[in-house]
Amino acid sequence: MKSPKIKRVASAGGAAKLWQLRLYIMDSTPKSVTAFANLKKVCETYLKGTYRITVIDLLKHPQLAKGDQILATPTVVRRLPSPVRTIIGNLSDIEHVLVGLDLRASG
């Protein structure tokens, strides 16, 4: 498999900006655990040192679902860099995740 070309968002100083990702889950279900592991793997491979994952358990904080319009879990929301991007599922299709996070062009 060809290595994807990573899109890095440069700041005025030339350094890559921090990718801010939110992973919405419902408790520690197998799907939630798998989604976190897959997201972490993608981030460590393609965004090492330039990302932050915030895990939000909607069983503990259901009111937080409204802000990002979460209808299903697990869901990852890329808050930064803009624009906001959303992927639903356990993130096992790495190609889909790379395109969904805008790390790789579709096609």
WOHU-V490109 format. One line per field, one symbol per residue. ss: DSSP state (2 for helix, 1 for strand, 0 for the rest). phi: phi as a letter, one per 20 degrees, with the letter a starting at -180 (. if undefined). psi: psi as a letter, one per 30 degrees, with the letter a starting at -180 (. if undefined). Layout:
# WOHU-V490109
ss=???
phi=???
psi=???
This chain:
# WOHU-V490109
ss=00000000010000010011111110000222222222222222220000111111100002222000000000111111000011110000022222220000000
phi=.fffeeedeeegenefffedcddeccmefgfffffffffffffffdcgncccddedeffecfffffgdledbcfcdceecffefcccdpemfegffffffemebffo
psi=kkklkkjkjkaefflklkkjkkjkljahleeeeeeeeeeeeeeeefgkfglkkkkjjfeeifffeeeghkfllkkkkjeklllkkkkkaggfjeeeeeeefhfkkl.
